[in-house]
Amino acid sequence: MTRALNAADLYGLSRLAVHAVRETTDLVEQMHRTIARVSAPIGQSSSGRTRGITGLVYRSIHGVTGLVGGSLDLAGRHLLRAPEEESSSASRERIVAVINGVVGDHLEATANPLAIAMRLRYRGQALSLDRTELERSIARPQSRLLIAVHGLCLNHHCWTPQGDEAAVDLPAELARRLGYTELHLHYNTGRSIARNGRDLASLLEQLVSEWPAPVEEIVLLGHSMGGLVSRSACHYGSEAGHAWSDHLRRVVCLGSPHLGAPLEQAGHRLERLLGVSPYSAPFQKLGRMRSAGIIDLRHGRVLDHGENLQARLPAQATLHTVAATRSESSRRISARLIGDGLVPVASALGQHPDAQKRLPIAPEHACVLAGVGHMGLLRDWRVVETLEGWVGGVAFDRVETPARGR
């Protein structure tokens, strides 16, 4: 049965609303206290609560909010997470995916039913990683697996063209052309990239052990954050000695910010700037509300500890990167700085000015597509043709031609 938001979703949203009221009340009280004390315009914000009648008002708001939150918890204990095996509408899944991307770490920490549990999907349905169930769910399981990993605030629907006849369902087309079984990872993009990488590594180990056919080859296809999660999984899978690592052949990253994303870097600078004055310091809370996953994008962080370059692929696997520019000419400096609108070309290719900080990618394993944006990479025919060439051993020029029909 296809469903819109269910009772568990509404319960989860109400808990988020209660949390938002608490945080907003704290912010307003801190501003009130700073103004009342006529603090200097520059310096640290003072701590503590307001006093007198004003303090009583804020304590009352907190008390009522706590009472409402407690009542919601009591009323919602019988509302369990909607079973993932039951289909839900694409619109609901998109809404939940966005919420997870923004505050997914908070959802997980508070056991909010909106938190997405990591699962593999086949044709939109969650898979139970049991050999008998896999045989029942997948008619002809291949020995070659293609795992598509979506980016921040997205889900498996992002790969599907939405009324654009010139677009392509990238994982499905690659699977059809190259003889893979296509699977999709569904996960909470607000968690840290390293935590998702560890869990993906464990999930792939379970998949390989239960897969109905002998696994000969695995390809990870990641868009944006999905490429970073894939690299992280490779590191932790190798570190743990997982069997699936021996079958990994390629990791393909589409528009992944290996050197960081400018928007998150700008957000971090703004957050620090707000801390300069006690009058703006309370608004730092708003900046800090972004999830661990978003914060990891600042520098393309893929490991809990250590430098990103320590995240190596197994010896037999190849890392491929695809960057894009919205401009028709990818050779212009301005086009490469803007990149696909979210990720600069250098970051997507892992090209740091310092040779010690560059990703070890051979020139023939990277390319730049002109005339396409960040989301357009998900459904561009040139990506299919490029990957087909890579898998077939054909070398490509680093700079590709503009999009079809341009």
C-alpha positions in Angstrom: 0.0 0.0 0.0 1.3 3.4 -0.9 1.1 5.9 2.0 1.7 9.5 2.8 3.1 10.6 6.2 2.0 8.0 8.7 1.3 8.2 12.5 5.0 7.4 13.4 6.1 10.2 11.0 3.8 12.7 12.6 5.0 11.6 16.1 8.6 12.1 14.9 7.9 15.5 13.5 6.1 16.6 16.7 9.2 15.6 18.7 11.3 17.7 16.4 9.0 20.6 16.9 9.3 20.4 20.7 13.1 20.4 20.4 12.9 23.4 18.1 10.8 25.3 20.6 13.3 24.5 23.4 16.2 25.7 21.3 14.4 28.9 20.1 13.4 29.7 23.7 17.1 29.4 24.8 18.2 31.6 21.9 15.7 34.3 22.7 16.5 34.2 26.5 20.2 34.5 25.8 19.6 37.5 23.5 17.3 39.1 26.2 19.9 38.6 28.9 22.7 40.1 26.7 20.6 43.2 25.8 19.4 43.7 29.4 23.0 43.7 30.7 24.1 46.2 28.0 27.1 44.0 27.0 30.0 45.4 25.0 29.5 44.9 21.3 32.6 42.7 21.0 33.5 39.9 23.3 32.1 36.6 24.6 28.5 36.1 25.4 27.7 35.7 29.1 26.2 32.5 30.3 23.4 31.9 32.8 19.6 32.4 32.9 17.6 35.6 33.2 16.2 36.5 36.6 13.0 37.8 38.2 9.8 37.9 36.3 11.6 37.5 33.0 13.3 34.4 34.2 10.0 33.1 35.5 8.4 33.5 32.0 11.2 31.6 30.3 11.2 28.9 32.9 7.4 28.6 32.4 7.9 28.2 28.7 10.5 25.5 29.2 8.1 23.8 31.7 5.2 23.8 29.4 7.3 22.6 26.5 8.7 19.8 28.6 5.2 18.8 29.7 4.0 18.7 26.1 7.1 16.7 25.0 6.6 14.2 27.8 2.9 13.8 26.9 3.8 13.2 23.3 6.3 10.6 24.3 3.7 8.8 26.4 1.2 9.0 23.6 3.7 7.9 21.0 5.3 4.9 22.6 2.9 2.6 20.8 3.7 4.2 17.4 6.5 2.1 16.0 8.5 3.0 12.9 6.5 2.1 9.7 7.9 -1.2 8.4 10.2 -0.5 5.5 8.9 -3.5 3.7 5.6 -1.6 3.2 5.9 0.8 0.2 5.5 4.5 0.8 5.0 7.4 -1.6 8.0 8.9 -3.3 7.0 12.3 -1.9 7.1 11.0 1.7 10.5 9.4 1.2 11.9 12.6 -0.3 10.6 14.6 2.8 12.1 12.1 5.2 15.4 12.0 3.3 15.7 15.8 3.5 14.9 15.9 7.3 17.5 13.1 7.8 20.1 15.1 5.8 19.6 18.2 7.9 19.2 16.7 11.5 19.7 13.0 11.0 22.3 12.7 13.7 19.9 14.2 16.2 17.1 11.9 15.0 19.3 8.9 15.6 20.5 10.1 19.0 17.0 10.7 20.2 15.6 7.4 18.7 13.2 9.5 16.6 11.1 7.2 14.3 12.0 9.5 11.3 15.6 8.3 11.5 16.4 6.2 8.4 18.0 2.8 9.1 20.6 1.8 6.6 19.2 -0.8 4.1 19.9 -2.1 0.6 17.1 -1.8 -1.9 16.2 -3.6 -5.1 13.7 -2.0 -7.4 12.6 0.2 -4.6 12.0 -2.5 -2.0 14.1 -3.1 1.1 16.1 -6.3 1.0 16.4 -8.8 3.9 20.0 -10.1 3.7 19.0 -13.7 4.0 19.8 -16.1 1.2 16.3 -17.5 1.0 14.8 -14.1 1.0 17.2 -12.8 -1.6 16.4 -15.7 -3.9 12.7 -14.9 -3.5 13.2 -11.1 -4.1 15.7 -11.2 -7.1 14.8 -13.5 -10.0 18.2 -13.7 -11.6 21.0 -12.5 -9.3 24.2 -11.8 -11.2 27.7 -12.4 -10.0 28.5 -8.7 -10.7 27.0 -6.2 -8.3 26.5 -2.4 -8.8 25.8 -0.5 -5.6 24.4 3.0 -6.1 25.0 5.4 -3.2 23.0 8.6 -3.2 24.1 12.0 -1.7 23.0 14.3 1.0 19.2 14.7 1.6 18.4 12.3 -1.2 17.3 8.7 -1.6 17.1 6.1 -4.4 14.5 8.1 -6.3 17.1 10.7 -7.2 18.5 8.5 -10.0 15.2 8.3 -11.7 14.5 10.8 -14.5 11.5 13.1 -13.7 9.8 13.6 -17.1 13.1 14.5 -18.9 13.2 12.4 -22.0 16.9 13.2 -22.6 17.9 11.9 -19.1 18.8 8.3 -18.1 18.5 6.2 -15.0 22.2 5.8 -14.6 22.5 2.7 -12.4 19.8 0.9 -14.3 21.3 1.6 -17.7 24.8 0.6 -16.5 23.4 -2.6 -15.0 21.6 -3.4 -18.3 24.6 -2.7 -20.5 27.3 -4.3 -18.4 25.5 -7.2 -16.8 25.3 -6.2 -13.2 22.6 -6.6 -10.6 21.7 -3.1 -9.5 21.2 -2.4 -5.8 20.6 0.9 -4.0 21.8 2.0 -0.6 19.2 3.8 1.5 20.8 5.6 4.5 20.6 8.5 7.0 22.8 11.2 5.3 22.9 13.3 8.5 25.1 10.8 10.3 28.8 11.3 10.1 30.3 9.9 6.8 32.7 7.7 8.7 29.9 6.0 10.7 27.9 5.4 7.5 31.1 4.1 5.9 31.6 1.6 8.7 28.0 0.4 8.5 28.1 0.1 4.7 31.2 -2.0 5.0 29.5 -4.4 7.4 26.3 -4.4 5.2 28.3 -5.4 2.1 30.0 -8.2 4.1 26.7 -9.6 5.0 25.4 -9.2 1.4 28.3 -11.1 -0.1 27.9 -13.9 2.5 24.2 -14.3 1.7 24.2 -13.5 -2.0 22.6 -16.4 -4.0 25.3 -16.4 -6.7 29.1 -16.4 -6.3 30.2 -12.7 -6.2 32.9 -12.0 -8.7 32.8 -8.2 -8.9 31.5 -5.2 -7.0 31.3 -1.6 -8.3 30.4 1.3 -5.9 28.7 4.2 -7.7 28.4 7.3 -5.4 27.0 10.7 -6.1 28.2 13.6 -4.0 28.4 12.5 -0.4 27.7 9.0 -1.6 31.2 8.9 -3.2 32.8 9.8 0.2 30.7 7.2 2.0 31.9 4.6 -0.5 35.6 5.6 0.0 35.0 5.4 3.7 33.5 1.9 3.4 36.5 0.7 1.4 38.8 1.8 4.1 36.9 0.2 7.0 36.2 -2.9 5.0 39.9 -3.4 4.2 40.8 -2.6 7.8 38.4 -5.3 9.1 39.6 -7.8 6.5 36.1 -8.1 5.0 35.7 -10.6 2.1 33.8 -8.2 -0.1 36.9 -6.0 -0.4 38.5 -8.7 -2.4 35.7 -8.5 -5.0 35.7 -4.7 -5.3 36.9 -3.5 -8.7 35.8 0.1 -9.0 34.6 3.0 -7.0 33.1 5.8 -9.1 32.5 9.2 -7.5 30.2 11.7 -9.3 30.6 15.3 -8.1 32.0 14.2 -4.7 33.7 16.9 -2.7 36.9 15.1 -1.9 38.6 18.3 -0.8 35.5 19.9 0.7 32.4 21.8 -0.3 32.5 25.7 -0.4 29.0 26.1 0.9 29.7 24.2 4.2 33.1 26.0 4.5 31.2 29.4 4.2 28.7 28.2 6.8 31.5 27.4 9.2 33.1 30.8 8.7 29.7 32.5 9.3 29.3 30.5 12.4 32.6 31.7 13.8 31.9 35.3 12.7 28.6 35.2 14.7 30.6 34.4 17.8 32.5 37.7 17.7 29.7 39.7 19.4 27.6 38.7 22.4 24.6 40.1 20.5 25.0 37.7 17.6 26.5 34.8 19.5 23.1 33.2 20.3 22.5 32.7 16.6 25.5 30.4 16.5 23.1 27.8 17.7 21.3 28.0 14.4 24.5 27.3 12.5 25.4 24.4 14.8 22.1 22.7 14.1 23.4 21.3 10.8 24.1 17.6 10.9 27.4 15.8 11.4 27.1 14.6 7.7 26.9 18.2 6.5 29.8 19.3 8.7 31.9 16.4 7.3 31.5 17.9 3.8 33.5 21.0 4.9 36.8 19.1 4.2 35.5 15.9 2.6 36.1 14.0 5.9 35.7 10.2 5.4 37.5 8.9 8.5 36.9 9.2 12.2 40.6 9.7 12.8 43.6 10.5 10.6 44.0 12.2 7.2 41.6 11.5 4.4 44.4 10.3 2.2 44.8 7.3 4.6 41.4 6.1 3.2 42.8 3.7 0.6 41.1 1.3 -1.7 42.0 -2.4 -1.9 45.0 -2.9 -4.2 42.9 -4.4 -7.0 40.3 -1.6 -7.1 40.4 1.6 -9.1 39.1 5.0 -8.1 37.3 7.0 -10.8 36.2 10.6 -10.4 33.7 12.6 -12.6 33.6 16.4 -12.2 31.3 18.8 -13.9 31.0 22.5 -14.9 27.8 24.4 -15.6 29.6 26.3 -18.2 29.8 25.0 -21.8 33.6 25.3 -21.6 35.3 23.4 -18.7 38.7 25.0 -19.5 37.9 28.4 -18.1 39.2 29.2 -14.7 35.9 30.6 -13.5 34.1 27.5 -14.7 36.4 25.2 -12.8 36.1 27.3 -9.6 32.3 27.2 -9.7 32.2 23.7 -11.0 28.8 22.0 -11.0 27.4 24.8 -8.8 28.1 23.0 -5.5 31.5 21.3 -5.9 34.5 22.9 -7.7 36.3 20.8 -10.3 39.5 20.4 -8.3 37.5 19.1 -5.3 35.5 16.6 -7.4 38.8 15.3 -9.0 40.7 15.3 -5.7 43.4 17.7 -7.1 44.9 19.6 -4.2 47.7 22.1 -5.0 49.9 20.2 -2.5 50.9 16.9 -4.1 50.9 15.3 -0.7 47.1 15.9 -0.3 45.9 14.8 -3.7 43.9 11.7 -4.3 45.9 9.0 -6.1 43.9 9.0 -9.4 45.5 8.4 -12.8 44.6 11.0 -15.4 42.8 8.3 -17.5 40.5 7.5 -14.6 39.1 11.0 -14.3 37.0 13.3 -16.5 35.2 16.7 -16.5 31.8 17.0 -18.1 30.9 20.5 -19.4 27.4 22.0 -19.4 25.9 20.0 -16.5 25.1 20.8 -12.9 25.5 18.8 -9.7 22.2 17.0 -9.9 22.4 16.6 -13.6 25.3 14.2 -13.1 22.8 11.7 -11.8 21.1 11.3 -15.1 23.6 12.3 -17.9 24.2 9.9 -20.8 27.8 10.9 -21.0 28.4 9.3 -17.6 27.1 6.0 -18.9 29.3 6.2 -21.9 32.3 7.2 -19.8 31.9 4.4 -17.3 31.2 1.9 -20.0 34.5 2.9 -21.6 36.4 2.6 -18.3 35.0 -0.8 -17.5 35.8 -1.9 -21.1 39.4 -0.6 -20.7 39.0 2.5 -23.0 40.9 5.6 -22.1 39.0 8.9 -22.1 40.1 12.5 -22.4 40.0 14.3 -19.1 37.7 17.0 -20.6 34.5 15.7 -22.2 32.3 17.4 -24.8 29.2 19.4 -23.8 25.9 17.7 -23.2 23.8 16.2 -26.0 21.7 18.5 -27.9 23.7 21.6 -26.9 
